Structure formats: C-alpha cells, structure tokens
C-alpha cells in the first residue's frame, strides 16, 4: 500500500505557530468511521487534545473512510506528533471502548502547510463541502460529524440563551 505524499518543506515544519490541513485514511479505505459511535469517538479525541492545549482545531470532518482536519501547532508539537496522538489515541479507545479489532488507520498521512488567509479559507471550504460532494448531506451544516454542524449547533444554543 502506498503512503500518501508529504507536501510541507521539512525546514518549515517546526516554526513558532503553524497551521496544517491534514488528511488521513482508514486502513484500506474501509468505511470504519461511518458509524455514529466511531465518528463521535474521533471527535471526542480531537476535543480532548484541544482541551489539553496540545493544538488548536479550526475545522474538521470525519468521513466514513478518512479524516480531514485543519489545526494549528506551536513550536513544541510537530505535525507528525499531532497526527500520532490523534490516530494512536483513537485506535486505543476504539479497541477499549467499542471493542474494535483489527487495523484502523492507513500508515502515514498527508499535510499541506497553510500559509495565507486565502489558503485557510479554501481548505475550510473543502472540509465543509466534503460530505456534500460525497452525497452524505445537502449542506455542511446537516452533516453531524463535521465542524460546520457543530458551529451551527453552538450558534443555535447561544441564540436560545
């Protein structure tokens, strides 16, 4: 199985604060993340690392066979370590909490360094539109396993307060 290409320049990977668009696939692109339990567990893993201050998650979408996430790292965290934390903790918890047996993730991941506001907005749009393009929702806000849905839900809760 081929590993995804790595696009960032190695010298630029560790600077003060860097933002990356990351994609990682499930093992053999099996739809392991299509169940609500698996998808919500992966979202919980992301949320836990944000609460611990490991990184900032700007946007994400959990698709049935892959994850897209845009996150910002400080100088103490490499992109490799961030992905290792996400994939490793999710695998551990899926086995322990959901009884999943077998491989979950394809080896490696791909990343794009976000270097401008325009690039940030383009990648945000790509993440939001991914479930729409895949026919899983009519709008990003309708897909429950993405940041667009959670942001819409938060706005609704604030409006009710």
KADALIN-V372818 format. One record per helix or strand of 3 or more residues. SS is the DSSP state (hx for helix, st for strand). FROM is the first residue (numbers start at 0). TO is the last residue. If there is no record, write none. Layout:
ss->SS from->FROM to->TO
ss->SS from->FROM to->TO
This chain:
ss->hx from->9 to->11
ss->st from->17 to->25
ss->hx from->26 to->28
ss->hx from->35 to->50
ss->st from->55 to->62
ss->st from->65 to->72
ss->hx from->78 to->97
ss->st from->109 to->113
ss->hx from->116 to->132
ss->hx from->139 to->141
ss->hx from->146 to->159
